């Protein structure tokens, strides 16, 4: 039976964009399948700080081993790298190589967009969180702050994979 990732790879996409380097289900598995079944597909990878010295120091041996294997198998051999600034580009080049194709583009949230009028109910706010549910992403702290607001007009929707059940249970409480 085909996985959902394998099915997605077979779709008629022109390009694939990854916001991760080390995630098996959201980067590694799809990249391996693209390499095998859709080598012509344009791929962009945004490490999002994962190649910074601080991030590489966490689970150092596991990450170093993975990066050595990824280099040997050319997992990232046909990708274009998205760096948000010169510092991130230097980190990418240090790990992957000096001559990798890249594009420097700031985060979309930093780009000023044309203001539009919002239809908003006074006294109510709807928020959304898109990310992994993990201590590093700190949704628990955000929930603690929201809990201090004495108003029933706040809603928060959370979308993302739960990495640690104990942390998620703590967040739910």
N, C-alpha and C positions, 0 to 999 in steps of 0.2 A: 504494500500500500504506500502510495506517494505521500510524503510529508507536505504540509501546507506551504513550506518554504520552497520545496521542489516544484510544486504547482505554480507558485508565484513566479518563479524564475522562467517558466515556460511561456508566460504571458508576453504580449507584444510590446514590451517596454523599450524605450530608446536609451534609457540610462538608469542607473541605480545610485542612490546617495545613502551613505552610512554615517551615522553620528556616533560611531563606536569603533574600537579597535579590538578590544579583548572579549566582547560579549559573544559567547558561542551561538546562541539562537539568533541574535540580531546583527551579527557581522561575519563571524568565522564560517558558520555553516552556509549562509547565502553566498559568500565569496567563493567558497570551494565549489559549490554547485554552478555558479556563474562561470568559473574557470573551466569546469568540465563540460557544461552543456551550452553556454552562451558566451564563448570567449570574445565575440565581437562587441558585446554590450559595453557601453561606456560606464565606468565606475568612478565615483568620487568618494573619498573617505575623509571625514573630518575627525581627527583624534580628540578634539575638544579638551585639550590640556592633559590628555592621558600620557603624553610623552615628556611632560615636565618632570624635573628631578624629584619633586615631592610625590607626584603620582607614581613614578617608577619605583620609589622606595617602598611603597606598600606592596606586599607579596612579591618582593624583588626577585627571588629565585624563579618563581612560577612565571613571571612576566619575561624575565631574561631568557628562560628556556623556550617559551612560546615564540618570542621574537627571533631567536636563533632558528627555530624550525620554520617559521613563516618566511624568513629570508632564504633558507635552503630550498624550500618548496616553491618559492616565488609567489606566495599567496597574494602579495601586494604588488606583483610585478607589472601589472597593466593598469594600475589605478592612477588617478590624478588626486593630489592631496589638497584639501581645503584648509588653509591656515587663516586664523582670524587676525594675525598680526605678524610682524617680523620675528618676534621672540618665539612664537609657536612654529614658524617656518624653520628657524634654526634648530629647534628641538626635533622636528620631523627629519630634517637633513642629517642630524647627528645619529638618529636611530636607523633610518631607512637608506640614506645615501644622499650625496650632494646633488646629483643630477636628476632627481625625481621631478616629474611634471607636477606643477603646483599652481594654485591661484590663491592670492591673498584677498580675502573679502571679509569685512567686518560683520558682526552678527546683525541679523535683520532688526533685532530690537533696538539697535543703536542708530538705525536709519530713520530720519524724520519722515513721516508719511503725512499726507494731506489729512487734516482734521475733518472728521465727519460728525454729524449730530447723532447722538445716541438716544434711543428711547429707553429711559431708565425710570424706574419707580423710586420716588423719594424714600429714603430710609432703608433701601434694600440694595444688596450687592451680591452678584453671582461671580464666584471665582472658580478657576480650573487649574489643576496641577498636572502636568504631563512629565513623567519621569519614572525611573525605577523607584520603588519604595524600599529605601535602604538608609541606614543611619547617616551615610555620607551626604545624602541629598537633603537631610534635615527637615523633612516634612513634619516630624514630631514637634520640633520647636515652633514651627508655623502654627500647628494646631493648638499648642499651648497659648500662643498669642491670641488666636481667634477665640479661645475659651474665655479669655478675660473680657471680651466684648459683651456687654450686657444688652444685646439687641437680637431679636429673633429674625432679623431680616438678612442674615448672612448665610449663604449656601456655598459649599465647596464640593466640587466633583474632582475625584482623583483617578487618573488613568495611568497605568503602568504595571509592570510585573512586580510581584512581591518577592523580594529576595530573602527576607528573613521573617518567618511567621511570628516569632516572638516580638519583633519590632512592630510588625503590623498590628498585632493584638494590643500592644501598648498604645499605638496611634489610635486605634478604634476606641479604646477606653477613654 
